[in-house]
């Protein structure tokens, strides 16, 4: 691994550690504090028979607003570091991404699994999740696709992730470094993450014929 790649790897790992810390603090402190406020408001409503109907209505609206804020914070925490990834692993986390994508009625997103399903080393699961997350974000923003398939193939010594869509596609540059000038930094980030775990990364695309992203990552022997 080159000095530059080693530097990128350390930065990425530090970013992930900070994301996890922030997500934990938001979940364990901020959300709990907001829940306490909701409970306090409920006690005011139920314990004070002198409140007017208008005051009660406004307090209920305030509760609803706080609940909405809490929902936004939970979604943000999931973006930063999904709890499912640490507790249940890669596949449940990908299923959640698929569910979120399918909230768009014009897009059909599917997860296809082959091979012997199992937990992988945490760093590999994180890399595969982040690549999927970024790829689906790109599909939603740029691809104008109606279908996207996430394929995970569990081999004995490697895991292969394929993400393909039937969107507008693009003409790939000869090297990913050229994507910096085209604003496609997400693809560079995916590649760098794959390199962190000694894998290989490729992009296949053609204007009008969709895009396919492939990551092949070796699984360390126990």
Helices and strands as residue ranges (DSSP letters): H 3-25, I 26-30, H 31-47, H 53-81, H 83-87, H 90-101, E 108-115, H 122-138, I 139-143, E 147-154, E 158-165, G 176-178, H 179-182, H 185-196, E 200-205, E 211-218
